[in-house]
Amino acid sequence: MATKSLLVTPTAWFTVKTSDVERQSKVFLNICTDDCIPEPPKRTDDTLNAVSTAAAETGEIGDYYLPIILSNLRDDQDKSGKQCQVVDCILNPIVRRLAERMTKYRNMILEIVLDTADSQFSWNLSREIVFPNNMRSKGKLMPRQVTIPTSSSPILITPEFQEITEGGYYRMEIDVPKLDKNSYQRTMLDVEEMRVLLKSDSLYELDVIIDVKNGKGIAIDEASAKWHKNMGKIIIRAPLLA
């Protein structure tokens, strides 16, 4: 895998205090951000909430992943003068924006950070964590060189879409102006009762929980989907479930 070296200057977000259960040693995790860290996959809020709920119930996050860089360990002292260890956990700033409006997502992010630290440092961190008051970072966050993977894969666009429910029918209009005949042949569209998934090779990706007024979903056996080339849209239409 190709990599590149970048200078990151982390911005403090918050600090987590926990301990390594096996070594009985205190650990501080500085959760911080920097634009150099790759973004996680783009998902709608509804999808992220669904992933976060599944993570809380089963521990599984499907195909979602979180790019994260961990610093080297450094020794420090807690406020009572006892030895502790500190590590900076650097995420893309978009993770903070998502977590600040979705509590379940924030909880999932914390679990991923703890799992990553466990794996990298052979820890068994306690999940009984504390957020020290008024502590955005344990010690000063310093600029550092990091190596991150580069990808030759294109960045997929999350298309805009509109939803309309009227007369017992549901309609979704997905804006795909860059779609052409060749890319259409490599487009996957999956319409479920409460969900629509679209992936078009090198162009678009959408995974959304549909908003229906009846709360029951749509009749997929009677659903239709058509690409309107001149309009630059894919239009899905289906009756609402009774």
C-alpha positions, 0 to 999 in steps of 0.5 A: 500500500502506498503511503505518504508522510505529513506534518500534523498539528492536532487540535484538542477536543477532549480527554479520556482517563482510563486504565490498563486492567492487566497492568493496573496502570493509568492511561490518558487518551487525548482525542484530537483532530487534524485535517490531514487525517482521512475522512470516514465514509460519507453516510447520512445521519440516519445511517450513522445512527443505525450503524451506531445502534448496531455497534452498541447492541452487537459490537459490529459496525459493518463496512464502516471504518474510522481513520485514526492515527495514534501517537507514540506513548509518553510518560507523564504524571497525574495530579497526585504525582503518580505515573501515567501514560498518554497517547494522542488519538487523531481523527478528522474534524468531521468526526467531531462535527458528527459526534457533537450532534449524535450521541450514539455515534460519539459512543461508537467512536469512543469504543473504536478509539479504545479498541484501536489503542488496545490493539496497537499497545497490547492493552486491555483498557477498562471501559469504565472511563472518566472525562476529566473536568476542563481537560481538553488534553493531558499535556501539550499537543505537539506537531508530529510527522505521521505516515498515512495510506494514500488511495488511488480510488476515486472519492465517491459523491453522496448525491442530493435527493428529494423525497415526496409522499402523496396519494399513497405513494412514495417517490425519491428523486436522486440527482445524478447529473454525471451519470452516463451510459457506461457508468449506468451499466456499472450502477447498483441500486437496491430498494428495500422497504425502509432503505435505498442503497446506490453505488455507481462505479467511480461516481456516486454512493448513497445509503439512506433510511427513507422517510415515509409517513406511515412508518411501515415502508414501501411495497418493494414488489411494486416499486419501480426505478428509472434513470432519466438521462435528460433530467440527470435523475434516478426516480424511484416510485412505490406504493406505501405499505398499508 
